[in-house]
Amino acid sequence: MIEIEVKVRADHSKVRSILKKIEATKIGIENQSDTYFAAPYRDFAKTDEALRIRSLDGQAVLTYKGPKLDSVSKTREELETPVDEAATTKILHALGFSDAGIVRKKREVFSAGVITVCLDAVEGLGEFLEVEIVAENENGLDVSRGKLFEFLKQFGVGEKDSIRTSYLEMVLEKNKS
């Protein structure tokens, strides 16, 4: 699947009031802990890829994120599968993968038609708004991306506000300082 995603900094209280006005449906609240891994055979930072295990409500999902497909959003291929977190971590470590970092966040999820809206409160980083559309393939990426940026205008943000840096990169950068 292709995840067409745009992330911006946002004040959640302002975003919630707009979501209420447009009658977005609240899906739920998730407490996520993402453990990212570094490959022994290539540098994911250079190849713009990511491999993580997301722990959520006693469940775990292994996710591979491919390189970004454009220069203005976080659009990329994403592959996921449910896993046993402890066993998968042991397997990855046995194969030479190492822990690259952990990102913890509280995520409120809403649905606004075909757009999924996520309010992320990321530990140590602050509040963000992510909007996404999921597609089966790369057909129509420009149209979907356009819908996301049009949707974001309601919140007073546009293409210039798009953050392509991952939460992991932001956490690692913050920890350097």
C-alpha positions as CSV (number, residue, x, y, z in Angstrom):
1,M,0.0,0.0,0.0
2,I,1.0,3.6,-0.5
3,E,0.6,6.0,2.4
4,I,0.1,9.6,1.2
5,E,0.8,11.6,4.3
6,V,1.4,15.2,5.4
7,K,2.6,16.2,8.8
8,V,2.6,19.7,10.4
9,R,3.0,21.2,13.8
10,A,-0.4,22.1,15.3
11,D,-2.2,23.3,18.4
12,H,-4.5,20.3,19.2
13,S,-7.2,22.4,20.9
14,K,-7.6,24.5,17.7
15,V,-7.6,21.5,15.5
16,R,-10.2,19.7,17.6
17,S,-12.6,22.6,17.3
18,I,-12.3,22.6,13.5
19,L,-12.7,18.8,13.4
20,K,-15.9,19.2,15.4
21,K,-17.2,21.9,13.0
22,I,-16.6,19.7,10.0
23,E,-18.1,16.7,11.8
24,A,-15.1,14.5,11.6
25,T,-15.7,11.1,13.3
26,K,-13.5,10.3,16.3
27,I,-12.1,6.8,15.9
28,G,-10.2,6.5,19.2
29,I,-7.1,7.2,21.2
30,E,-3.9,5.1,21.0
31,N,-0.7,5.1,23.1
32,Q,2.0,4.0,20.7
33,S,5.6,3.0,21.4
34,D,7.7,2.6,18.2
35,T,11.1,0.9,18.3
36,Y,13.1,1.6,15.2
37,F,15.9,-0.7,14.0
38,A,19.1,0.0,12.1
39,A,20.1,-2.5,9.4
40,P,23.6,-4.1,9.5
41,Y,24.0,-3.9,5.7
42,R,22.7,-0.4,4.8
43,D,22.1,3.0,6.4
44,F,18.3,3.6,6.5
45,A,18.9,7.3,7.1
46,K,20.7,7.4,3.7
47,T,18.2,5.2,1.8
48,D,15.3,7.0,3.5
49,E,13.8,3.8,4.7
50,A,12.5,2.7,8.2
51,L,11.9,-0.6,10.0
52,R,10.0,-0.5,13.3
53,I,7.9,-2.5,15.7
54,R,4.9,-0.5,17.0
55,S,3.5,-1.6,20.3
56,L,-0.1,-0.7,20.8
57,D,-2.5,-2.0,23.4
58,G,-0.6,-5.3,23.9
59,Q,-0.4,-5.9,20.2
60,A,2.7,-5.4,17.9
61,V,3.1,-4.6,14.3
62,L,6.3,-4.8,12.2
63,T,6.4,-2.0,9.6
64,Y,8.7,-1.4,6.7
65,K,8.6,2.1,5.2
66,G,10.1,2.7,1.8
67,P,11.8,5.9,0.6
68,K,9.6,9.0,0.2
69,L,8.2,9.3,-3.3
70,D,8.0,13.1,-3.6
71,S,9.6,16.3,-2.2
72,V,6.7,17.8,-0.3
73,S,5.0,15.1,1.7
74,K,5.8,11.8,3.5
75,T,4.3,9.7,0.7
76,R,5.8,6.2,0.7
77,E,5.2,2.5,0.4
78,E,4.3,0.9,3.7
79,L,4.2,-2.8,4.5
80,E,2.9,-4.1,7.8
81,T,2.3,-7.4,9.6
82,P,1.3,-8.4,13.1
83,V,4.1,-9.9,15.1
84,D,5.1,-11.2,18.5
85,E,7.2,-8.2,19.7
86,A,9.7,-10.0,21.9
87,A,10.3,-12.8,19.4
88,T,10.6,-10.4,16.4
89,T,13.1,-8.2,18.3
90,K,15.2,-11.3,19.2
91,I,15.2,-12.4,15.5
92,L,16.2,-8.9,14.3
93,H,19.0,-8.7,16.8
94,A,20.2,-12.2,15.8
95,L,20.3,-11.0,12.2
96,G,22.5,-8.0,13.2
97,F,19.9,-5.3,13.4
98,S,20.3,-2.9,16.3
99,D,18.0,-0.5,18.1
100,A,18.0,2.9,16.5
101,G,15.6,4.7,18.8
102,I,12.2,4.8,20.4
103,V,9.3,7.2,19.7
104,R,6.4,7.4,22.1
105,K,3.2,9.2,21.4
106,K,-0.4,9.6,22.2
107,R,-2.4,9.6,19.0
108,E,-6.1,10.7,18.6
109,V,-7.5,9.3,15.3
110,F,-10.4,10.9,13.4
111,S,-12.0,10.1,10.0
112,A,-13.0,12.9,7.6
113,G,-14.3,11.1,4.6
114,V,-11.3,9.4,2.8
115,I,-8.8,11.3,5.0
116,T,-7.5,9.9,8.3
117,V,-6.6,12.7,10.7
118,C,-4.2,12.0,13.5
119,L,-3.4,14.3,16.4
120,D,0.0,13.2,17.7
121,A,1.4,14.3,21.1
122,V,5.0,13.1,20.7
123,E,7.0,12.7,23.9
124,G,9.7,15.4,24.0
125,L,8.6,17.0,20.7
126,G,5.2,18.4,21.1
127,E,1.9,18.4,19.1
128,F,1.5,17.5,15.5
129,L,-1.3,17.0,13.0
130,E,-0.9,14.2,10.4
131,V,-3.4,13.7,7.6
132,E,-3.3,10.7,5.2
133,I,-4.9,8.9,2.4
134,V,-4.1,5.2,1.7
135,A,-3.8,4.0,-1.9
136,E,-3.2,0.6,-3.4
137,N,-0.7,1.9,-5.9
138,E,1.0,5.0,-7.1
139,N,-1.8,6.0,-9.5
140,G,-3.4,9.3,-8.5
141,L,-0.8,10.3,-5.9
142,D,-0.8,14.0,-7.1
143,V,-4.6,14.1,-6.7
144,S,-4.5,12.6,-3.2
145,R,-1.7,14.9,-2.1
146,G,-3.7,17.8,-3.5
147,K,-6.8,16.7,-1.4
148,L,-4.6,16.6,1.7
149,F,-3.2,20.1,1.2
150,E,-6.7,21.5,0.4
151,F,-8.0,19.9,3.6
152,L,-5.2,21.4,5.7
153,K,-6.1,24.9,4.6
154,Q,-9.0,24.7,7.1
155,F,-6.3,24.6,9.8
156,G,-4.4,27.5,8.5
157,V,-1.5,25.4,7.2
158,G,-0.2,24.7,3.7
159,E,2.5,23.0,1.7
160,K,5.2,25.3,3.1
161,D,4.4,24.0,6.6
162,S,4.8,20.3,5.7
163,I,7.4,18.4,7.8
164,R,9.1,15.6,6.0
165,T,11.4,14.7,8.9
166,S,10.3,11.6,10.8
167,Y,9.6,11.6,14.5
168,L,12.6,9.3,15.0
169,E,14.9,11.8,13.2
170,M,13.5,14.6,15.3
171,V,13.9,12.7,18.6
172,L,17.5,11.7,17.6
173,E,18.3,15.3,16.7
174,K,16.9,16.6,20.0
175,N,18.9,14.0,21.9
176,K,22.1,15.2,20.3
177,S,21.7,18.7,21.7
